[in-house]
Structures are given as structure tokens and as C-alpha cells.
Amino acid sequence: MKKTIVPIFCCFIFFSVFIVKASDAYGSSVFQLNQSPAQLATRLQENYQKISSLSFSFNQKTSGQMSGRQKTGKGNGILAKTSEGPRVRWNYTTPDRQVLISDGQTIAMYFEKLNQMIITPVDTAQLDFLFSLFSGEDPLVDMFMLLPPQDHGSAEIIESDHSLDTLQLVPKQPESQIKQIKLWINEATIIRRIELIDFFDTRTILNFSSIVVNPLDGKDAAAVETIFSFTPPDGTEIIKQ
């Protein structure tokens, strides 16, 4: 199930470093492009810690020898920090309906086409890595080699001023399933794209749009629980791993 878990990994990474336009809500100065990789990573992580929830639409492309022909998908997602810990829901609408939900301990993956839901523990090594990012307790520089981009262009992202900063993150831990993460950040300090390369050289690209910061503000615990809950249709085969 590695191919299915990759998007969940990406969205945790996205949430852990995602920031918003500083002048809109958080009182800090507008982000300056062309900072050093370490400065850029620090600024991203500091701003991320101010966000309690995030929703977005996405389109995804995955390619590589292990994945066969290029695969594409579209959908939407929502992430939140709750009193029980980080929560994520990832809804694929194209090409087939899939619902992926994680509470940091398990991942539940519903596949409408297969009439199956698979429930599996989050890999321990991956969990430590992801949630150290999510908590914001460990600086990115402690976990990654922070590198400038090898190339700066991106034909798939259109910005009015074409002004995008790019940051490469290479995990320092040799057992990591991820070889490299690349982030595209616009002048409004919003991450517009993530490119991830795994241990098998499979490349996953996620482009984000319709981003809403703190959409769960004002909702009570019951409403939040409903968002991060999913009951499959009657007759669905449940597989626990």
C-alpha cells in the first residue's frame, strides 16, 4: 500500500510547513524571497505553528518505474490540530472515489471501486518523522539537509508575477522512505506545490488551490469529529493489517 500512503505523507509535510500571507492575519512582515535555505525553513516552520486547521483542493501526479504509467488524481483535504492530536482527511474524487483518514496512529483507506476499507497502523519510523514536523518541536534543520533548488522553474504553476521560491529538504535519517521533498512558495508566503521523491524514485507532485486557513475555527468538538469520521457503506470488506 505504499503508493496509497504517499499522499498522506505529503499532506502532513504540507501542513507542517504551510504558511499564510503574513499581513492578512498574523502580524509579521511580508515574506522576502531569496532567503537562504535555513532562513526560509525557519520562517516557514515558525509561521506554520500559528495555524490550527487547513483545507484545500489538490491535483496529483505520480510517476516512476515502480508506479508504471503516470497516474493522476484530484480531490480535497482537511487537516487539524485537535486535543487528541493531529487529524487528516484526504478525499479523492478522481479517477475513483477514495477516502483516507488518519489520527496519527492508524490510517483508514476506503476504496469505493474495490468495495474495501483497509485499516493499518502508521509506520513507527514514519510517524516519528511526521509528527516531529507536525508538532513543530524539532527544527527542520535538525531533520533535513536544507538545499537551494537545482532548478527554479515550474511549468505547472502560474503566478501573476512568476515569483516563486523553492526549497529542497533531504532527510538526514538513512531509514527514511523519502529521498527528497521540494517546496514551491509564492510571494504571499503560500506553498503552492510539493514534489516528493521516495526511496524507489517514484515522483509525486501535488499542486494546491482553494486554500482556507483555520476553517474549523468556531466549530465544536462534535462537528470536528464528524469531519474526521467515515463509515463505509454496508457490505464493505474491512481489512485490518
C-alpha positions in Angstrom: 0.0 0.0 0.0 3.0 2.3 -0.2 1.6 4.1 -3.3 -1.6 5.0 -1.4 0.1 6.2 1.7 2.3 8.6 -0.2 -0.4 11.4 -0.4 -0.9 11.2 3.4 2.8 11.7 3.9 2.7 14.7 1.6 -0.2 16.4 3.2 1.4 16.1 6.7 4.6 17.7 5.2 2.5 20.3 3.6 0.7 21.2 6.9 3.9 21.2 8.9 5.5 23.9 6.7 2.5 25.7 5.2 2.1 29.4 6.0 -0.3 32.2 5.1 0.1 35.7 3.9 1.6 37.4 6.9 -0.2 40.8 6.5 -3.6 39.1 6.4 -3.7 37.6 9.9 -0.5 37.1 11.8 1.1 40.5 12.1 4.6 39.6 10.8 6.2 41.2 7.8 5.7 40.1 4.2 7.9 37.2 3.4 11.1 38.1 1.5 12.2 35.9 -1.4 15.8 34.7 -1.9 16.5 34.0 1.7 19.0 31.2 2.5 17.5 27.7 2.8 17.9 27.8 6.6 16.2 31.2 6.9 13.4 30.1 4.6 12.9 26.8 6.5 12.9 28.6 9.9 10.4 31.2 8.7 8.1 28.5 7.3 8.1 26.5 10.5 7.5 29.5 12.7 4.5 30.6 10.7 3.1 27.1 10.5 2.8 26.9 14.3 0.1 29.6 14.2 -2.2 27.5 12.1 -4.8 25.2 13.7 -6.5 23.8 10.7 -6.3 23.9 6.9 -8.4 22.9 3.9 -7.5 22.8 0.3 -8.2 21.3 -3.1 -5.4 19.4 -4.9 -4.4 17.7 -8.1 -1.8 14.9 -8.0 0.6 13.3 -10.5 2.7 10.2 -9.7 5.2 8.6 -12.0 8.2 6.3 -11.8 9.3 2.8 -12.7 7.6 1.3 -9.7 4.3 3.1 -10.4 4.1 2.2 -14.1 2.4 4.8 -16.3 1.8 8.2 -14.9 -1.2 8.3 -12.6 -3.3 11.4 -11.9 -5.9 12.3 -9.2 -7.9 15.2 -7.9 -9.8 15.9 -4.7 -9.7 17.9 -1.5 -8.3 17.6 2.0 -8.5 19.0 5.5 -6.1 18.9 8.4 -6.4 19.9 12.0 -4.6 20.0 15.4 -7.1 18.7 18.0 -6.9 17.9 21.7 -6.4 14.3 20.7 -3.6 15.1 18.3 -3.2 15.8 14.6 -6.0 14.7 12.3 -6.2 14.4 8.5 -8.8 13.6 5.9 -7.9 13.2 2.2 -10.8 12.8 -0.3 -10.1 11.6 -3.8 -12.9 12.4 -6.3 -11.0 11.5 -9.5 -10.3 9.0 -11.0 -12.1 6.9 -8.4 -13.6 7.8 -5.0 -11.2 7.1 -2.1 -11.3 8.4 1.5 -8.2 8.4 3.6 -8.3 9.3 7.3 -5.6 9.3 9.9 -5.3 10.1 13.6 -1.6 9.7 13.6 -1.9 6.1 15.0 -3.8 4.4 12.2 -4.7 5.1 8.5 -8.1 4.1 7.3 -8.3 3.9 3.5 -11.7 3.3 1.7 -11.7 2.3 -1.9 -15.1 2.6 -3.5 -14.2 0.7 -6.6 -12.9 -2.3 -4.6 -15.6 -2.1 -2.0 -12.9 -2.3 0.6 -11.6 -0.3 3.6 -8.1 -1.1 4.8 -7.1 -0.1 8.3 -3.3 -0.1 9.0 -1.0 1.3 11.7 1.2 4.2 10.7 4.7 3.0 10.3 6.6 3.9 13.6 9.7 5.4 11.9 7.5 7.4 9.6 5.3 8.5 12.5 8.2 9.9 14.5 9.4 11.8 11.4 5.9 13.2 10.5 4.8 14.2 13.9 8.0 15.8 14.9 7.3 18.1 11.9 3.7 18.5 12.8 4.3 19.4 16.5 6.9 22.0 15.4 9.1 21.0 18.3 12.1 19.9 16.2 13.6 22.5 13.8 13.6 21.4 10.2 17.4 21.9 10.1 17.8 19.1 12.6 15.9 16.6 10.5 16.8 17.7 6.9 19.7 18.9 4.9 18.3 22.2 3.6 19.4 22.9 0.0 18.7 25.5 -2.6 16.8 24.4 -5.7 18.6 22.6 -8.5 16.1 24.2 -10.9 13.7 27.0 -10.2 11.1 26.7 -13.0 7.7 25.1 -12.8 5.5 25.0 -15.9 2.5 23.8 -13.9 2.2 26.7 -11.6 1.1 30.1 -12.9 1.7 33.1 -10.7 0.9 36.6 -11.8 4.5 37.8 -11.0 6.1 34.4 -11.6 7.9 34.9 -8.3 8.4 31.6 -6.6 11.0 30.5 -4.1 11.9 26.8 -3.9 13.4 24.8 -1.1 14.7 21.2 -1.1 14.6 19.1 2.0 16.7 15.9 2.2 16.0 13.7 5.3 19.1 13.1 7.4 17.9 9.8 8.7 19.0 7.0 6.3 16.0 4.8 7.1 13.6 7.5 5.8 11.3 6.3 3.0 11.6 9.8 1.4 14.7 10.9 -0.6 13.7 14.4 -1.2 10.9 17.0 -0.7 10.8 20.1 -2.8 8.5 23.1 -2.0 7.4 26.0 -4.2 6.5 29.1 -2.2 4.9 32.2 -3.7 5.5 35.8 -2.7 2.4 35.8 -0.4 4.2 33.0 1.6 1.8 30.3 0.4 3.1 26.9 -0.6 1.6 26.1 -4.0 3.3 22.9 -4.8 5.1 19.9 -3.3 7.3 17.5 -5.2 8.3 14.3 -3.4 10.7 11.5 -4.4 10.7 8.3 -2.5 13.2 5.5 -1.9 12.1 3.8 -5.2 12.5 7.1 -7.2 8.7 7.4 -7.5 7.9 11.1 -8.0 4.7 12.5 -6.6 3.6 16.1 -7.4 0.9 17.9 -5.6 -0.5 21.3 -6.6 -2.8 23.1 -4.2 -5.6 25.6 -4.7 -8.7 26.9 -2.9 -6.7 27.0 0.4 -8.5 28.1 3.5 -6.7 28.7 6.8 -8.3 27.8 10.1 -11.7 26.7 8.5 -12.6 24.8 11.8 -12.4 27.9 14.0 -15.7 28.2 15.9 -16.7 24.6 15.4 -17.3 22.4 18.4 -15.6 19.0 19.1 -18.6 17.0 17.8 -18.6 18.9 14.5 -14.8 18.3 14.1 -15.2 14.6 15.0 -17.8 14.3 12.3 -15.4 15.7 9.7 -12.7 13.2 10.6 -15.0 10.2 10.8 -16.1 7.9 7.9 -18.5 4.9 7.9 -18.2 2.8 4.8 -21.3 1.6 3.1 -22.9 -1.7 4.2 -21.2 -4.7 2.6 -17.8 -3.1 2.5 -15.0 -5.5 3.2 -12.9 -4.3 6.2 -9.3 -5.4 6.2 -7.2 -4.8 9.3 -3.4 -5.1 9.0 
